[in-house]
Amino acid sequence: MSNNEPRDRLHLLSRAQALFPGAAIKVIHAPREIIHIDVDGHRYTFAIGSDDDEYVFTDGKASFSIPLMEIDEDF
């Protein structure tokens, strides 16, 4: 993981790969606290701060959720 990579990128990538086996997954951290996950080119979006319990990604019609990443502050 590079120093510029968001801490939750690998967590989101691995969870999305488990939800969509065999699909091409891309995690994109956009400006203004938006995260996109592209699944075989289809974009789902999560606005940071929109939910405290989980990441909920939606395309406006369908959605999926990913548990929040637990961060060990002592690490």
Protein Blocks (a to p, Z undefined) as FASTA:
>chain_A
ZZklcfklmmmmmmmmmmmghiacdddddehhiacddeehiacdddehiackbccddehl
accddddddddfkZZ
